[in-house]
């Protein structure tokens, strides 16, 4: 709640606070650079998903159903899930 409280106030010093309401939100959302960045991010995400989903389905269908190779491949695919997200970036 503190973050929301600070986001609508301009705190000049410990005793002086100026209520700005949603002006900063309005200014940020009207920024052309932010809008361009959002469009680029959505295009990047869509292109990554367009590659990842068919590739993942093809790999899953190509996996052998039984045998020692299956266990090794599943282990190899599961190892990246053990890496914490803060290490990834």
C-alpha angles and dihedrals in degrees: 000000000000091000091055090047092052092045092065097042132068105217109202096174138339094286103032121075126168119200110227098169114198095335092110091049091049091048093047095048091048092053110115093211091057091049091049091048091050091051091049091049093050092048091049092048092048092050092048091050091047088059101036100050099052091039092051092048092049092050092047092051092047094054115108114251097224141010142065093296091061093058092049094047093048089050090049091051093047097052095081089056089065093060110096116240092237089063092050094055 
